[in-house]
Amino acid sequence: GIVLLFISALLSGCQALVLIASTIGSYTYSSEETTGQVIDADTHQPISGAIVVTSWYGTYSAGNSHTSCYHVETARTDNNGFYKMPAWSVKQESDLPAITSKSNFTEAFKAGYIQPYYGKDYISDVPGSSGRGAKNYLVKFKGTNDEYFEYLGKIGTEGNSCGKDDEKNMYKLNFAVLKEMEKIAETVEQHK
């Protein structure tokens, strides 16, 4: 009797596990091509050769809500500061629920410039923007070499945990940041 009751409970538990396992899914996320322009916030002139990074974020709920980056793409601006972020689609196998509340954020990098909301050069009315035809602003960096080196170190790690293709998609930015850091490194620690 007790063994039969145990086996019955075990089978019920297995059915529950099968039910839970059936919620593990395959989700496809995508975005259309987006365009925009990178502009010097002070001169209002276009910035050519800037690397633009768009990160897509979403919220999923597995007991508690969590927001995380699930995809990142990069593009480079042309001579008039315009860029085209490619369309993309990615399939994700996950034991987490589907991502909801999707959003994206776009930033740009060009040697000698910073995002206008970083450090002393905060400009509240020209944040990075996203979407079709977005305007993204950069300002010339006016601080010390050490401050700029610190800034480069921070942006060199962004977007590197945004899905399975993040390393490939962040290569342009990571390489450009590394080259700029090598160029301005002064101390032994910075050279490391």
HELIX and SHEET records of a PDB file:
HELIX    1   1 ILE A    2  ALA A   21  1                                  20    
HELIX    2   2 GLY A  119  ASP A  121  5                                   3    
HELIX    3   3 ASN A  145  ILE A  155  1                                  11    
HELIX    4   4 ASP A  166  ASN A  169  1                                   4    
HELIX    5   5 TYR A  171  ILE A  184  1                                  14    
HELIX    6   6 VAL A  188  HIS A  191  1                                   4    
SHEET    1   A 2 GLY A  25  SER A  31  0                                        
SHEET    2   A 2 TRP A  88  SER A  94 -1                                        
SHEET    1   B 4 PHE A  82  MET A  85  0                                        
SHEET    2   B 4 THR A  34  ASP A  40 -1                                        
SHEET    3   B 4 ALA A 134  LYS A 140  1                                        
SHEET    4   B 4 TYR A 113  ILE A 114 -1                                        
SHEET    1   C 3 SER A  65  ARG A  76  0                                        
SHEET    2   C 3 ILE A  51  SER A  61 -1                                        
SHEET    3   C 3 THR A 100  PHE A 109 -1                                        
END                                                                             
